[in-house]
């Protein structure tokens, strides 16, 4: 069984043109979990906290995953691609050698809520071609248990009570699991994960408790993340009295050095300097 190693409290911050969000992974270089670089939760019903969005900006060397719980966001890139993300939709974007894109709210009021996850790429893939995978909510399979447990599988295989569902995101070299888990009051989930994987739980509603026989050595509340390193092949989670909604993330670590400068994630400082030069000269996406 995997055992909790540390807790990360999400910190309120802003990004883009002033979007309010809570950052757990990625607060600093010491708050990463290979291959996960950053996890942001954004959520507000105040337009001034999200309406300015994320105007055109570059990326190189990693993947971004955007998962919308509520709202409508438009993604556009320098190639003219467009992705309309609405409630429950996912976009898994491979920045590769370079992409310039924007993420702009398409609503003037109401609730905008979701997550963005950054996943590192191994060195051999960092300079590959950019690509999108836009996934509508209807294409994301769900497990619904008789005990009230609900799991939406974005990536990876989920099995329980003889039922198998597999997320539509496939072919990623780090073999990620990305599940949105809903547990009822005092509900319990046992999930198999490869022993070599690093795993992360992020609670966005309710709580998980440190009950006997679970993976938690201390409870996790809303806007807290739990880090689980390699070793053990099972995560056992139990919700508190108000239930729990959380993201379960797990993947094979890459084990390579990381050099990051804002939206560029490479392996060396020299590669970062080259990325900056390429962007300034218009060659980032060439």
N, C-alpha and C positions, 0 to 999 in steps of 0.2 A: 504493500500500500504506500502511495506517495504521502509525504507528511509536509505540512506547511513549514516553510523556511522563514518567511518574513511577510510583513503586511506593509502595503503602500497606501497611504492616504492620498486620494486625489486632491489636487490643489487647483483652486479657482484661478483662471488666467484668461487671456484673450489672444486671438490669433487672427490672421487674415486682415480684414479692414475693421476689426473691432468685434468679432464674434466672441461672445462669452462661452467658456467651456471649462471642463474639469479634466485635468491631465493626471493620469496615474503613471503608467509606464512612460518614460521619456522626460520626466522632470529634470533629469540630469543624466550624464553618462553612467552614473552609478545606479540608475533606476531603469535599466533595460533588462530584458530576459531573452537572450539569444534563442531564436532569430527575431523576436518582437522588439521593435525599436520604440514605439510610442502607442499609447491608447488614449484618445480623447473622447469624453462624453459631452455632447452639446445638447442643451434642452432649455427652452424658454418659451413663454407665451407673450413675451414683450418684444415687439418688432425691433426696437432700438438695440437689442442684444444679439440680433442675428441678421437684420435686413441688409447690411453692407456686404455680407458674404465673404468669399475668398476670390478676389479678382485674379486675373491671369498671373500665374507664377510657374516657375520651372521645377522639375524633379529629375534626378538621375540616381540609378543604382539600387532601387528598392521597389516594393509594391505598396500601394495604398488600398485599403478596404473600407468602403463607406457603407454603413448599414443604417437605413432609415427606419425609425420607429414611427414617427409622425412627421407630416409635412411634405414639401415638394421642393426638390433641389435640381437644378440643371447643371450638368457637367458639359463643358465644351473644351476641345483641344485645338492645337494649331493646325491640325489636319482637317478640321471641319467636322469631326465626330461630335455627336451629341448624345447624352444619356439623361433621360428624364427619370429621376429617382423619386418615387412616392412611398407612402407608408408601407413598410415591409420589404422594400426593394433593396438590392445589394449591387454595388459595383466593385469588382476586383480588378484593379488597374496595375499593369506592369509598366513602370516608368522606363525600365531598361536604360539605354544610353541617353535618352532625353525626351522629355515631353513638356510642353507648356500648356497649361489648362487652367480653367476657372471653375469654381463651384459657387453658384449663385442661387439664393432662395427665389422661388417663384410664387411667393405669397406675401401679402402685405400685412397680414394679421393671423392670429391663431398660433397653435403650438408647433414648434420646430424642434424635433428631438431625434437623436441618433448617436452614432459612434463613427470615429475614424481610427483605423488601426494601420500602423506602418510595419511591414514585414521585410526584413533584410533579404537581399539576394546574395548567393555565393559569387565569388570573384568571376567565375567563368560565365556568369549570366548577366553581370552588371551592364555590359555594353551591347546587350541584345536589343532587338527591336521592341518598341513600345507596343502595348496591346491593352484592349479593354475586354472585360467580360461583364456585361450588364445583365442582371438576373432579376426578373420580376418576382414579386412575392409569391405568385401562384406556382412558380417553378421551384420553390424552396420546400422540401418535404417536411412534414411534421409527424412526430409520434405523440399520441394522446393516450396515456395510461388510464386504467380503471381507477387508480388511486389519485388521479388529479395531476400527475406529473405530465408536463408538456415539454417537448424538445423540438426546436427547429434546427435543422442541420444545413448550414451554409457550406461547410467543407468537412469531409471525413465521414466515416461510417459509424452509425449509432445502432446499437442492438440492445433490445430489452424485451423480455417475455416472449421470445420467439419472433419478434418483429425486427426487421432490418430496414433502415433508411440510409441513404447516402447523399450528401450534399452535392450540388451541381458543380462546385468548383473542384476541378481535378487537374492533375498534371503539374502541380507545384512541387518543386524539388524537396522542400522541407516537410512534405507530407502533413500539412496542418489539419487540425480539428478546429472547427469554429461552430459552436453550438450556442443557441439562445435557450437557456433552461428556465422553466417556470415550475416552481415547487409549491404545493399547497402548504398550509400551516402544518408544521412538524413533518413535512414530506421528506423523503429520503431517496437519494439517487446513487447508484454504484456504476461507475463508468470505467471501462478498460481503456488504458492508454499505453503506448509503447514505453518500456522502461527507460529507453534512451531519450525520450522527449523531455523538454522543459514545458511546464504547464502553468497557466495563470487563470485565476478566477476573479471576475470583477462583478461585484454586487451593485445593481443599480436600483433595486427596490427591495425592501424587507431586510432579512438578515439570514446568515448561516451561523449555526451554533457549533461549539466544540463538544459535541456529544461523544460518549464512549463508542469506540469502533469507527470513528470518522477520521478523515484526513486532516482535520483542523485541530491545532493545539490551542487556538483562541478563536473567538467569534469574529465574524466579518459583518459590518453594517453597510448601509448604502454609501456609495462612493469610496469604498475600500476595495483594494485588490490583494489577493493572496498569491504568493510566489511558491511554486513547487519545482524543485530541480529534478535531475535524473535520478533513477532508482525507484523501484516499486512500479507496478503496472496497473494500479487501480486508484481512482479518486472516489472517495465516499463522502457525500455531502448530505447534510441535514438542515432543513430550513427551521427558522425560529417560529414563534407563535403567529406571526403575521405573514408567513410564507416568504418566498424569495424569488426574485427574478435576477438572473446573472448571466454573464457571458463565460463560457468555458473555452479557453484557448490552449492549444497544445501543438508542439511542432518539434521536429528534429533540429537541434542546434547546429549552426554552421561551423563555429569554432575558428573563425578568421578574425584578424584585427579589423577594427572599425574606425574610420576617419569620417567625421560628419561636420558639415558646415551648412547649417540651415536645411535647405531642401535637397542637398547633395549628400549621399552616403556612399563612400568608397572604402578602399582598404588602406590607402596611404595618403599622406598630406600632399604629395606630388599629384596624385590623381584628383584630389579636391581642387588644387590650384588649376589643373587643366580644365576641370569642369567649369570653374569660374571664368577662365579665359574663353572657353567655348561659348558660354552663355553671352558674355559681353560682346563677342564677335559674331554672334548669330549662327554658330556652328554646333550648338548643343544638340540639336535634333537632326543634324545632317548625317 
